[in-house]
């Protein structure tokens, strides 16, 4: 975030704001009247600070009517009496946030840094997580451009094995994993690594009739047709564990005859079927000469989930032609959730969340996420609190404890948690209520009131 537009009709304040930001290395453009404001409307900026009561007009009305437009996030500079109105503008997506003049230069710096963290290029934000396992140097700034993202040791091992298996001209490979882990994507990656441009026959689940194409495959040699060599044919069978008994016998014959090279995709049910005898042990042995077990997303490192988030956000940015950001709280929730539907669930939930953003909103907040994700993370806090409570009780000297001390501890706990949440919401009461999932008048709560009073001091 290098270029910032400051819109303020108080020349002295404008000068202070400008010098404050320039001292931190930002490029700052200013506007002190309506003519200058409209002249800068539509230009390329990273962030815009817009005074609400500006040159005799309310600038939020100019935004509503489209008389001024900005491609960058807009932070409304608001007096304390405008806080309720500003919160409404945030909710409707007209502005990203509001900032109070009373906070002074230090508050301005804090606001810029907070926004910068949220709208920062996700590729840069997550660059430190990617160690370039295969062809990118450590801490490279090059964006990730691979179909299979691997950072966790167990996933890195899968990719390395896949590359090794691809080099063999006759080895049959079986890919096993839970639904949504990317089994088909790994199969495609494996095919890309096989040299010699083989003929590929894909057999989707249940479409077993395609298997007959293997014996019928021929190539043109001069004026005659001759059967292709086995290494020229690769058959990908998806849902191999559902293969009927008669088809199992048929495929076993093809494998023994080296009619083709096979890549099989199976769910974890393959092992139950082997145990029950409904899937041929002999066929399994032939098809799993090389076996790739894809770990579920919950067993991978958080950094790998971060890379997947980056990857899917980049796809959405390209499709929507808009830059997307993600708040720190949202990021924490996404990497905490166990993703029972694995990579596919992560992508679909991220996509649906983006679909529900209000017009003009490009930052994904935690309250935008599906309720089942938020509720799971909330429930996950309960055992943590129980563990904390047990530790607290075990350390109490009951001979010297007093009722006043218990009340003091209870207050400190409530104060600390609420202050963290209020700061996360940038003291926006509407956002605080969304974070806390309540419609109560929490502004009347004595602890909440104290936190807001302390902020104004």
Steps between C-alpha positions, in 0.01 A plus 500: 500500500707793373263767363242660731249777431416733792179705468467765774392866483687599817835599347692474828371149572561399141862607528546303824343186346711532186831544686415211735447255213787628285735447794407131480582482130152532349426707190228744598267700275267755659170673423370795704194603298232345279676590176817316608294207634316445171826542308650209698186286478563189291878519525705203622564498874568232759286667768280810532436698821186705441374771738123466537421865568703640214481840332134541598376155390472147639737292289315175576212643294740561213606134526138381508409701189814402314617860466838387630634148448810327627644161407685493832352431846354816657540588869263775610653761732224544755432710809367320806143616427517328163597156635154345466463627145847378410423153637193487275718589199740218585210255522369606158842465340530868404822536702748253642540663841476829687765684697465768767703820477532499877746212478764729354809403296567181701145385437539574130811284484321218685206520257723490190695203634182314590351554153832415341504161673149425378533606136860394453566281199432150628790366297739728690328430832542125460831502312690412818305173527617364166849352492510415130539129553566415138614786279460826692775624734421535869295812580458572129267788414376319190131411531404137532417366154447129549187292488596298807599708801728322742656635818420241767761222518235232437373680190851577375576129527194420286615739224856371504375142472267597216790648304704184560211269400444700181853426383431127498356391165294209629430553870129500590406766756207522742396835653306465827341770712184645650252676269605855427872450561592557136537142376402585141727805500789280613418251223514782244830618649638147472393481135680829427823351636485192274724548200429384147148645453311173564139442396284561809174317561298638793234281659264704726323320789242252373587538131676165485410441135782736400745230612429309179681776307831372633505184287368688196768768499713505186742743339583579136842373389556571130199353316416254776350519848683330781414472871657765721772396739386475864724794602315717246167456683414629847161412646365712788221322691314723746307331784685171456359366831153497339612281209258202470633146540482411130678823407766427762571170326514678164742769623717239672538324164601826331753574773656154477525537123670841541236645267546847652632691794237568769446794736219420745317748724343360816331620818596368842221242457738295286650353818159402641415330172829314506425386854151381409619325185284709266812634328763263359820487704689389189373792291587741781856367512541549124347849496685636805860443391540863592252636756437867580309567822372861503468634857176675598520877537464478880830307513695756301687803629313827545743660255376269227141604566622860474650428159176341384307806618741717302460280193118508506490875571721557198259300284207706629691825442563402140136406439355808671772745392517643850765479771385305805624525856452291810499622859730347759205362697355334188838353421525356852155340471576346159821334612339378825197330341565123437347493148329157497437551127870574451633722219173497306305623804755776562470623144118485489452672838750770409324555168153515660631745762631732230163474321323637809721810540307825473557711187826688527632276780823316419624407847372168635410538867444208737127571528473450121593133538238220505345450844613138530863613470463776760304280741754218482784736586295644787435151636870431468560779752297320768752224585777762499310703759429187708871419498583858601240486778636171637851646504375810681314299764798274565718804573259675742586526866149456640616593849577859395253565216228763545171575327636837384794325338267264309304801375822671394613192303161469331515867400854469362405199290194671354688825446794334324288294260260784417782746443668266252174457308420873505848585374464237226176675394678836514251620766210459257211388724304349212796281410560414867140372524554291187819353642317416824183376322271719709234767454525616862579862584855416597590870492317518836726234649726660764811321374433603139439860606828501692694375196357776281567767765863387530539530124390864503746600769 
